[in-house]
Amino acid sequence: MKQGVFIAIFVWLAVLVNAQSPARITSSDTKNLRVDAIRNFAQAKYIDCILNCQKMVALGEGDGLVAGLMAMAYDSLRNDQAGSKAHEEAQRFKPQDEIYNRIASANLTPELYQRQVLSNGASSYNVARFDSSEFFFKEYLKLVPKDTFALYYLANAQFYQGKYDEALVNYRSILDLNFNRSDVHNLVGVCYMVQNNYLTARNYFCQSILLDKLNGMAHYNLGRIHFGLNDKTAALVSLEQAFILMPKDSNTVALIAQIYLEQHDLKNAEKYLARLYAINRNNEKVGWNLVNIAQKNNDYVHAASYLQNIIRMNPKNPQAYSELGKAYISNKSFEEAFNSYETALQKLGESRDFLYGAGMCANKIGIYGKAVEFLNKAVTYDAGYANTYQALGDAYTGLGKKKLALKNYKLAAGLGYKTDDQPTGRSSKKK
C-alpha cells in the first residue's frame, strides 16, 4: 500500500509538471540543488530528492553522488526498475586514486571542497569501495559533524568492512540526533547480533518495531535472535510477521521452514519450503528437503515432480535419477520409471542400480526381452545381488523359458533372496 501511495504521488507530480509550461532552468537555480537533494534523502523525501537530482543531470551536473542518491531514493520507494537503471548509471562514476590529495592541493572554496569530498564518498560507496568511502565521509564530517546522511553511510561503509564497533558509534550518533529512526535501531541491533550480543540486539530490534511496525527486517532479525536464544515459539511469531511484510524474502521463509523441520511439523515445513522453492527453483537443498517430506507422506507424485526439477538443475546427479525411479515405482508408474532409468543410462552411463531398475520395470510393462538385456548387464556389475537373478527369473518366465527361469530363481535363493521380499516382477510361484 505504501509503495502504491509513493507511485501515485510520483505520477501526480509528473502530470503536474507536464501540465505546466516548461520553465528554463539556469545554472544559478542549481546552486543549492545538491544540498537540497541530500537533505531530501536524509528527511525521507525521496520524490523531492529524485526531482532535484534529475534537474542536476539535465544541467550536466550529474556525478557519482547524484547518481547514487537517485539509486538509493528509487530503492527506498521500491521502484526496482528505475532503481536498477540508476545503479547502472552510478557504476560509471569510479573514484580516482589519490583524488583527495588533488582536491586538498587545489585552491577550492570551502563550499566546493565540501561538496567534492561528499560526492567522492558517495561515489566510492556506490562501487563498493568501502575503505575509500569511509575516508571521504570522515573528512566531510570534520566539516559538517551532524550530517546524518554522511553519518549513516559512513556507518554502513564501516559495517561492510566488519568494523562493527566503529559503525555502532556512528549509528548511535544518528540516534542522538534523531531517535525515531527505526532503520538505524535495526542496524544497531544487527551490529550487536553479529558480535553474538543477542540480548542487547533484541532490545534494539524491539525498539525498531515500536517505532515502525511495518519494518519487516526488524521483525526478521528479532526472529533470528529468538531462534539463537532457542525460543522457537517466539521466533515463529516474529518471523511469520516478517513473512507477512516481506513474502518474497527467502531468508525469512527459509528460517521458518527450518524451525518447523526441527519441530517435526512436516505439514508446515512443506508449506514454507514450497514457498521458498517457488522463490528460487534452483535451490537444490530445498528440493531435496521437499523430496524427503513427500516420501515420508507417501506422496510420490510430488516427490517425482521435485526430483524432476533437481535433475533439470543438475542433470548429472545419479541419486536424483535413482530416487525418481523409486518414486515412479512406488506410484506404480512403471513405464515412467523405465523411461527414467533409460535416460539415466544414456546420460550417466551404466551401473548396477540403473540396469537392475530398468530391467525390473521392463518386466512390469511386459517387455521381457529388454528386461533380460538390462539384467544380464547388471550381473556383470554385481554378480552377488540376489534381486537381479530373481528379476531375470521373472523375465525368462515371461518369455516362456522355464529352464533359464528356474536356474536364475535358484541363484537368487542361494544368494539369500526370500519370497517375502519386495517382488520384482512375476511371482516366483509361477515357475
ROTINU-255729 format. One record per residue (C-alpha): x negated, y, z negated; residue number from 0. Coordinates in Angstrom, 1 decimal, decimal comma. Layout:
<recs>
REC;X;Y;Z;NUM .
...
</recs>
This chain:
<recs>
REC;0,0;0,0;0,0;0 .
REC;-2,8;2,3;-0,9;1 .
REC;-4,5;1,7;2,4;2 .
REC;-1,3;2,4;4,2;3 .
REC;-0,9;5,7;2,5;4 .
REC;-4,5;6,7;3,4;5 .
REC;-4,0;5,7;7,0;6 .
REC;-0,7;7,6;7,1;7 .
REC;-2,3;10,7;5,7;8 .
REC;-5,1;10,4;8,2;9 .
REC;-2,8;10,1;11,1;10 .
REC;-0,7;13,0;9,9;11 .
REC;-3,8;15,2;9,7;12 .
REC;-4,9;14,1;13,2;13 .
REC;-1,5;15,0;14,6;14 .
REC;-1,5;18,4;12,8;15 .
REC;-5,0;19,2;14,2;16 .
REC;-4,0;18,2;17,7;17 .
REC;-0,8;20,3;17,4;18 .
REC;-2,7;23,4;16,8;19 .
REC;-4,7;25,5;19,3;20 .
REC;-8,3;24,2;19,4;21 .
REC;-10,5;26,6;17,4;22 .
REC;-14,1;27,2;18,3;23 .
REC;-16,4;26,2;15,6;24 .
REC;-19,6;28,2;15,3;25 .
REC;-22,8;27,3;13,5;26 .
REC;-22,1;29,9;10,9;27 .
REC;-18,9;28,0;10,0;28 .
REC;-21,0;24,9;9,2;29 .
REC;-23,2;26,5;6,5;30 .
REC;-21,5;24,6;3,7;31 .
REC;-20,1;21,6;5,7;32 .
REC;-22,8;19,3;4,4;33 .
REC;-22,4;20,3;0,8;34 .
REC;-18,6;20,1;1,2;35 .
REC;-18,8;16,6;2,7;36 .
REC;-21,0;15,4;-0,2;37 .
REC;-18,6;17,0;-2,7;38 .
REC;-15,6;15,5;-1,0;39 .
REC;-17,0;12,0;-1,2;40 .
REC;-18,0;12,3;-4,8;41 .
REC;-14,4;13,5;-5,6;42 .
REC;-13,0;10,6;-3,6;43 .
REC;-11,5;13,0;-1,0;44 .
REC;-12,6;10,6;1,8;45 .
REC;-10,5;12,1;4,6;46 .
REC;-11,9;15,6;4,0;47 .
REC;-15,3;14,1;3,9;48 .
REC;-14,8;12,4;7,3;49 .
REC;-13,4;15,6;8,8;50 .
REC;-16,4;17,7;7,7;51 .
REC;-18,8;15,0;8,9;52 .
REC;-17,1;14,9;12,3;53 .
REC;-17,4;18,7;12,6;54 .
REC;-21,2;18,4;11,9;55 .
REC;-21,5;15,7;14,6;56 .
REC;-19,6;17,9;17,1;57 .
REC;-22,1;20,7;16,4;58 .
REC;-25,1;18,5;16,8;59 .
REC;-25,8;18,5;13,1;60 .
REC;-25,4;14,7;12,7;61 .
REC;-28,1;12,8;10,9;62 .
REC;-28,6;9,8;8,6;63 .
REC;-26,8;11,5;5,7;64 .
REC;-23,8;12,5;7,9;65 .
REC;-23,5;9,0;9,5;66 .
REC;-24,0;7,3;6,1;67 .
REC;-21,3;9,5;4,4;68 .
REC;-18,8;8,7;7,2;69 .
REC;-19,5;5,0;7,0;70 .
REC;-19,0;4,9;3,2;71 .
REC;-15,9;7,1;3,4;72 .
REC;-14,4;4,8;6,0;73 .
REC;-15,3;1,8;3,8;74 .
REC;-13,6;3,4;0,9;75 .
REC;-10,5;3,9;3,0;76 .
REC;-10,8;0,2;4,1;77 .
REC;-10,8;1,2;7,7;78 .
REC;-13,0;-1,7;8,8;79 .
REC;-13,1;-0,9;12,5;80 .
REC;-14,2;2,8;12,1;81 .
REC;-16,5;1,8;9,2;82 .
REC;-18,3;-0,7;11,4;83 .
REC;-18,9;1,8;14,1;84 .
REC;-20,1;4,4;11,6;85 .
REC;-22,6;1,8;10,1;86 .
REC;-23,9;1,1;13,5;87 .
REC;-24,5;4,8;14,0;88 .
REC;-26,2;5,1;10,6;89 .
REC;-28,7;2,4;11,6;90 .
REC;-30,1;4,7;14,3;91 .
REC;-31,5;7,0;11,7;92 .
REC;-34,6;5,3;10,4;93 .
REC;-36,6;7,1;7,8;94 .
REC;-40,1;8,1;8,9;95 .
REC;-43,1;7,1;6,9;96 .
REC;-44,5;9,8;4,7;97 .
REC;-41,7;12,1;5,6;98 .
REC;-41,6;13,5;2,1;99 .
REC;-45,1;14,7;2,4;100 .
REC;-44,3;16,5;5,6;101 .
REC;-41,3;18,1;4,0;102 .
REC;-43,3;19,2;1,0;103 .
REC;-46,0;20,7;3,2;104 .
REC;-43,5;22,6;5,3;105 .
REC;-42,6;26,1;4,3;106 .
REC;-38,9;25,4;3,9;107 .
REC;-36,3;27,4;1,9;108 .
REC;-35,2;25,7;-1,3;109 .
REC;-31,8;25,1;0,2;110 .
REC;-33,1;23,4;3,3;111 .
REC;-35,7;21,4;1,3;112 .
REC;-33,0;20,1;-1,0;113 .
REC;-30,8;19,1;2,0;114 .
REC;-33,7;17,3;3,7;115 .
REC;-34,5;15,3;0,6;116 .
REC;-30,9;14,3;0,1;117 .
REC;-30,5;13,4;3,8;118 .
REC;-33,5;11,2;3,7;119 .
REC;-32,4;9,5;0,5;120 .
REC;-29,1;8,6;2,2;121 .
REC;-30,8;7,5;5,4;122 .
REC;-33,1;5,2;3,6;123 .
REC;-30,2;3,7;1,6;124 .
REC;-28,2;3,0;4,8;125 .
REC;-31,0;0,9;6,3;126 .
REC;-31,6;-0,9;3,0;127 .
REC;-35,0;0,7;2,3;128 .
REC;-34,0;1,0;-1,4;129 .
REC;-37,5;1,9;-2,6;130 .
REC;-37,7;4,9;-0,3;131 .
REC;-34,1;5,8;-1,1;132 .
REC;-34,9;5,7;-4,8;133 .
REC;-37,8;8,0;-4,3;134 .
REC;-35,8;10,6;-2,4;135 .
REC;-32,8;10,6;-4,7;136 .
REC;-35,1;11,1;-7,7;137 .
REC;-36,7;14,1;-6,0;138 .
REC;-33,3;15,5;-5,2;139 .
REC;-32,1;15,0;-8,8;140 .
REC;-35,0;17,1;-10,1;141 .
REC;-33,3;20,0;-8,3;142 .
REC;-29,7;19,0;-9,0;143 .
REC;-29,7;16,8;-12,1;144 .
REC;-26,0;16,5;-12,4;145 .
REC;-25,1;15,5;-8,9;146 .
REC;-23,0;12,3;-9,4;147 .
REC;-23,3;11,4;-5,7;148 .
REC;-27,1;11,2;-5,9;149 .
REC;-27,0;9,5;-9,3;150 .
REC;-24,6;6,9;-8,0;151 .
REC;-26,7;5,9;-5,0;152 .
REC;-29,9;6,1;-7,0;153 .
REC;-28,5;3,6;-9,5;154 .
REC;-27,3;1,4;-6,6;155 .
REC;-30,8;1,5;-5,0;156 .
REC;-32,4;0,5;-8,3;157 .
REC;-29,8;-2,3;-8,8;158 .
REC;-30,6;-3,8;-5,4;159 .
REC;-34,3;-3,8;-6,4;160 .
REC;-33,5;-5,6;-9,6;161 .
REC;-34,3;-2,6;-11,8;162 .
REC;-31,2;-3,1;-13,9;163 .
REC;-32,3;-1,1;-17,0;164 .
REC;-33,1;1,9;-14,8;165 .
REC;-29,8;1,5;-13,0;166 .
REC;-28,0;1,4;-16,3;167 .
REC;-29,5;4,8;-17,3;168 .
REC;-28,2;6,4;-14,2;169 .
REC;-24,8;4,8;-14,2;170 .
REC;-24,3;5,9;-17,8;171 .
REC;-25,3;9,5;-16,8;172 .
REC;-22,4;9,4;-14,3;173 .
REC;-20,1;8,3;-17,1;174 .
REC;-21,3;11,1;-19,3;175 .
REC;-20,2;13,5;-16,6;176 .
REC;-17,0;11,6;-15,6;177 .
REC;-16,0;8,9;-18,0;178 .
REC;-12,9;8,0;-15,9;179 .
REC;-15,0;6,3;-13,1;180 .
REC;-13,6;2,8;-13,1;181 .
REC;-16,0;1,7;-10,4;182 .
REC;-19,0;2,8;-12,5;183 .
REC;-17,8;1,0;-15,6;184 .
REC;-17,6;-2,1;-13,4;185 .
REC;-21,2;-1,7;-12,1;186 .
REC;-22,5;-1,1;-15,7;187 .
REC;-20,8;-4,4;-16,6;188 .
REC;-22,5;-6,1;-13,6;189 .
REC;-25,9;-4,9;-14,8;190 .
REC;-25,3;-6,5;-18,2;191 .
REC;-23,9;-9,6;-16,7;192 .
REC;-26,9;-10,3;-14,5;193 .
REC;-29,0;-9,9;-17,7;194 .
REC;-26,8;-12,5;-19,4;195 .
REC;-25,4;-10,0;-21,9;196 .
REC;-21,9;-11,3;-21,5;197 .
REC;-20,2;-9,6;-24,5;198 .
REC;-21,3;-6,1;-23,6;199 .
REC;-20,5;-6,8;-19,9;200 .
REC;-17,0;-7,9;-20,9;201 .
REC;-16,3;-4,6;-22,7;202 .
REC;-17,2;-2,6;-19,6;203 .
REC;-15,1;-4,7;-17,3;204 .
REC;-12,2;-4,3;-19,6;205 .
REC;-12,7;-0,6;-19,7;206 .
REC;-12,9;-0,5;-15,9;207 .
REC;-9,5;-2,3;-15,7;208 .
REC;-8,0;0,0;-18,3;209 .
REC;-8,9;3,0;-16,0;210 .
REC;-7,8;1,2;-12,8;211 .
REC;-5,6;-1,9;-13,0;212 .
REC;-6,0;-2,3;-9,2;213 .
REC;-9,8;-2,7;-9,4;214 .
REC;-9,9;-6,3;-8,1;215 .
REC;-13,7;-6,6;-8,5;216 .
REC;-13,4;-5,7;-12,2;217 .
REC;-10,8;-8,5;-12,6;218 .
REC;-13,1;-10,9;-10,8;219 .
REC;-16,1;-10,0;-12,8;220 .
REC;-14,1;-10,3;-16,1;221 .
REC;-13,1;-13,8;-14,9;222 .
REC;-16,7;-14,7;-14,3;223 .
REC;-17,6;-13,5;-17,9;224 .
REC;-14,8;-15,6;-19,4;225 .
REC;-16,0;-18,6;-17,3;226 .
REC;-19,5;-18,1;-18,6;227 .
REC;-18,2;-18,0;-22,1;228 .
REC;-16,3;-21,2;-21,4;229 .
REC;-12,9;-19,7;-21,9;230 .
REC;-11,4;-21,1;-18,7;231 .
REC;-7,8;-20,2;-19,6;232 .
REC;-8,7;-16,5;-19,9;233 .
REC;-10,9;-16,9;-16,8;234 .
REC;-8,0;-18,1;-14,7;235 .
REC;-5,8;-15,2;-15,9;236 .
REC;-8,3;-12,7;-14,7;237 .
REC;-9,3;-14,5;-11,5;238 .
REC;-5,7;-15,0;-10,4;239 .
REC;-5,1;-11,3;-10,9;240 .
REC;-8,2;-10,6;-8,8;241 .
REC;-6,8;-13,0;-6,2;242 .
REC;-3,5;-11,0;-6,0;243 .
REC;-5,5;-7,9;-5,4;244 .
REC;-8,1;-9,5;-3,1;245 .
REC;-6,5;-12,6;-1,5;246 .
REC;-9,3;-12,9;1,1;247 .
REC;-12,2;-12,7;-1,3;248 .
REC;-14,0;-16,1;-1,0;249 .
REC;-15,9;-15,8;-4,3;250 .
REC;-12,7;-15,3;-6,3;251 .
REC;-10,9;-18,2;-4,6;252 .
REC;-14,0;-20,5;-4,9;253 .
REC;-14,3;-19,9;-8,7;254 .
REC;-10,5;-20,5;-9,2;255 .
REC;-10,8;-23,8;-7,3;256 .
REC;-13,9;-24,8;-9,3;257 .
REC;-12,2;-24,3;-12,6;258 .
REC;-9,2;-26,4;-11,5;259 .
REC;-11,6;-29,1;-10,3;260 .
REC;-13,3;-29,1;-13,7;261 .
REC;-9,9;-29,4;-15,4;262 .
REC;-9,0;-32,3;-13,1;263 .
REC;-6,0;-30,3;-11,8;264 .
REC;-6,2;-31,7;-8,3;265 .
REC;-2,9;-30,1;-7,1;266 .
REC;-4,0;-26,5;-7,9;267 .
REC;-7,6;-27,3;-6,9;268 .
REC;-6,5;-28,4;-3,5;269 .
REC;-4,2;-25,3;-3,2;270 .
REC;-7,1;-22,9;-3,7;271 .
REC;-9,7;-25,0;-1,8;272 .
REC;-7,3;-25,0;1,2;273 .
REC;-7,1;-21,2;0,9;274 .
REC;-10,9;-21,0;0,8;275 .
REC;-11,1;-23,3;3,8;276 .
REC;-8,7;-21,0;5,7;277 .
REC;-11,0;-18,1;5,0;278 .
REC;-14,1;-20,0;6,2;279 .
REC;-13,7;-23,3;8,0;280 .
REC;-17,5;-23,6;8,4;281 .
REC;-17,9;-24,3;4,7;282 .
REC;-18,8;-28,0;4,7;283 .
REC;-18,9;-28,3;0,9;284 .
REC;-15,3;-27,1;0,6;285 .
REC;-14,3;-29,5;3,4;286 .
REC;-15,8;-32,5;1,5;287 .
REC;-14,0;-31,4;-1,7;288 .
REC;-10,7;-31,4;0,2;289 .
REC;-11,5;-34,8;1,7;290 .
REC;-12,2;-36,3;-1,8;291 .
REC;-8,9;-34,8;-3,2;292 .
REC;-6,9;-36,1;-0,2;293 .
REC;-8,4;-39,6;-0,6;294 .
REC;-7,6;-39,6;-4,3;295 .
REC;-4,0;-38,7;-3,4;296 .
REC;-3,9;-41,4;-0,7;297 .
REC;-3,2;-38,5;1,8;298 .
REC;-5,2;-39,9;4,7;299 .
REC;-3,6;-37,6;7,3;300 .
REC;-5,0;-34,5;5,6;301 .
REC;-8,3;-36,4;4,9;302 .
REC;-8,7;-37,1;8,6;303 .
REC;-7,9;-33,5;9,5;304 .
REC;-10,6;-32,2;7,1;305 .
REC;-13,1;-34,8;8,4;306 .
REC;-12,5;-33,8;12,0;307 .
REC;-13,4;-30,2;11,1;308 .
REC;-16,5;-31,4;9,3;309 .
REC;-17,5;-33,3;12,4;310 .
REC;-16,8;-30,2;14,5;311 .
REC;-19,2;-28,2;12,3;312 .
REC;-21,8;-31,0;12,1;313 .
REC;-21,5;-33,5;15,0;314 .
REC;-24,5;-35,5;13,7;315 .
REC;-23,0;-36,3;10,3;316 .
REC;-22,7;-40,1;10,1;317 .
REC;-20,9;-40,1;6,8;318 .
REC;-18,1;-37,9;8,3;319 .
REC;-17,6;-40,4;11,1;320 .
REC;-17,6;-43,3;8,7;321 .
REC;-15,1;-41,7;6,4;322 .
REC;-12,9;-40,7;9,3;323 .
REC;-12,7;-44,3;10,5;324 .
REC;-11,8;-45,4;7,0;325 .
REC;-9,1;-42,7;6,8;326 .
REC;-7,5;-43,8;10,0;327 .
REC;-7,7;-47,5;8,9;328 .
REC;-6,1;-46,7;5,6;329 .
REC;-3,3;-44,9;7,5;330 .
REC;-3,1;-48,0;9,8;331 .
REC;-4,0;-45,8;12,8;332 .
REC;-6,3;-48,5;14,2;333 .
REC;-6,6;-47,1;17,8;334 .
REC;-7,7;-43,7;16,5;335 .
REC;-10,2;-45,4;14,2;336 .
REC;-11,5;-47,5;17,1;337 .
REC;-12,0;-44,3;19,2;338 .
REC;-13,7;-42,6;16,3;339 .
REC;-16,2;-45,4;15,9;340 .
REC;-16,9;-45,5;19,6;341 .
REC;-17,5;-41,7;19,6;342 .
REC;-19,9;-42,2;16,6;343 .
REC;-21,8;-44,9;18,5;344 .
REC;-22,1;-42,6;21,5;345 .
REC;-23,3;-39,6;19,6;346 .
REC;-25,3;-41,1;16,8;347 .
REC;-26,4;-44,5;18,1;348 .
REC;-25,8;-48,0;16,8;349 .
REC;-25,6;-49,0;13,2;350 .
REC;-24,1;-52,0;11,4;351 .
REC;-21,2;-49,9;9,9;352 .
REC;-20,2;-48,3;13,2;353 .
REC;-20,4;-51,6;15,1;354 .
REC;-18,5;-53,5;12,4;355 .
REC;-15,9;-50,8;12,2;356 .
REC;-15,4;-50,7;16,0;357 .
REC;-15,2;-54,5;16,1;358 .
REC;-12,7;-54,8;13,2;359 .
REC;-10,4;-52,1;14,7;360 .
REC;-10,7;-53,8;18,2;361 .
REC;-9,2;-56,9;16,5;362 .
REC;-6,4;-54,9;15,1;363 .
REC;-5,4;-53,5;18,5;364 .
REC;-5,9;-56,8;20,3;365 .
REC;-9,0;-56,1;22,4;366 .
REC;-10,8;-59,2;21,3;367 .
REC;-13,5;-59,2;24,0;368 .
REC;-14,6;-55,8;22,8;369 .
REC;-14,5;-56,9;19,2;370 .
REC;-16,9;-59,8;20,0;371 .
REC;-19,2;-57,4;21,8;372 .
REC;-19,4;-55,0;18,9;373 .
REC;-19,5;-57,6;16,1;374 .
REC;-22,3;-59,6;17,7;375 .
REC;-24,4;-56,4;17,9;376 .
REC;-23,5;-55,7;14,3;377 .
REC;-25,0;-59,1;13,3;378 .
REC;-28,4;-58,1;14,8;379 .
REC;-28,5;-55,1;12,4;380 .
REC;-27,4;-57,1;9,3;381 .
REC;-27,3;-60,9;9,5;382 .
REC;-26,2;-61,2;5,9;383 .
REC;-23,0;-59,2;6,0;384 .
REC;-20,1;-61,7;5,4;385 .
REC;-17,4;-59,3;6,7;386 .
REC;-18,9;-59,2;10,2;387 .
REC;-18,6;-63,0;10,6;388 .
REC;-15,1;-63,0;9,2;389 .
REC;-14,2;-60,4;11,8;390 .
REC;-15,9;-62,5;14,5;391 .
REC;-13,8;-65,4;13,5;392 .
REC;-10,7;-63,3;13,9;393 .
REC;-11,9;-62,1;17,4;394 .
REC;-12,6;-65,7;18,6;395 .
REC;-9,2;-66,8;17,2;396 .
REC;-7,6;-64,1;19,3;397 .
REC;-9,5;-65,3;22,3;398 .
REC;-8,4;-68,9;21,6;399 .
REC;-12,0;-70,1;21,0;400 .
REC;-11,3;-72,1;17,9;401 .
REC;-14,7;-73,8;17,5;402 .
REC;-16,5;-70,5;17,6;403 .
REC;-13,9;-69,0;15,2;404 .
REC;-14,4;-71,9;12,8;405 .
REC;-18,2;-71,5;12,9;406 .
REC;-18,0;-67,8;12,0;407 .
REC;-15,4;-68,4;9,3;408 .
REC;-17,8;-70,9;7,7;409 .
REC;-20,7;-68,5;7,9;410 .
REC;-18,6;-65,8;6,3;411 .
REC;-17,6;-68,2;3,4;412 .
REC;-21,2;-69,2;3,0;413 .
REC;-22,2;-65,6;2,5;414 .
REC;-19,6;-65,1;-0,1;415 .
REC;-16,5;-63,8;1,8;416 .
REC;-13,3;-64,6;-0,1;417 .
REC;-9,9;-64,9;1,4;418 .
REC;-8,5;-62,3;-1,0;419 .
REC;-11,0;-59,7;0,3;420 .
REC;-9,6;-56,9;2,4;421 .
REC;-8,6;-58,6;5,7;422 .
REC;-10,5;-57,5;8,8;423 .
REC;-8,1;-58,9;11,4;424 .
REC;-6,0;-62,1;11,8;425 .
REC;-5,6;-64,2;8,7;426 .
REC;-8,2;-66,9;8,4;427 .
REC;-5,4;-69,3;7,6;428 .
REC;-4,6;-69,4;11,3;429 .
REC;-7,9;-71,0;12,1;430 .
</recs>
